[in-house]
Amino acid sequence: MRGKQKFDALFTTGDTPGNLKKKGRDLRLLARRNWCITDRYYYYGYLTQKRYEVIIKLMSLEFFLSVETLPGIIDGGTERFAELKELEPPVAYFRKQWPFMKW
């Protein structure tokens, strides 16, 4: 493939089989992403009072996930929703937790 040698030369680290990292999806990053999705869903649903369909479409654009994938992730955040309902955090809480997002 054109450009592959240049790419390999730039990004090859000389790893040997003994010190290669496990390839695949990082479960810690997925958990953090799901935490952010749950917080965002709570924000849209409870603090902005948007409809479910609108929330899913907005979040699909924000997180680059399909509208079919998001409900499954949201369903997995029931413990987090219980925490958020108990805390009833203000918008400032989310701004501090996720400063790179517009709240």
C-alpha positions, 0 to 999 in steps of 0.5 A: 500500500502506498505510504505504508513504509513511511508510516511504519518508519514514523510509528514503529517503536521496535517492540519485541514480542515480549514487551508488546501491549495487549491490542484491542479496546481499553476497558478503562476508556470504555468505562469512562466514555460510558460514564460520560454518556450517562452523565450527558443523558442525565443532563439532557433528560433532567436538566434540559427536559428534552425528549428521548428521541431528541436526546438520542439524536444529539448524543449520537452526533456528540459521541459518534455512536449510532442511535441503536448503540446508545440505548444499550450503553444508557441501560448499563448506567443504572447505578450511575443514574441512581447516584445522580438522582440522589445527588441532584448535581447542578450544571457546574458539577458536569462542567467540572467533571467534563470540562471539554464539553459544553454544558 
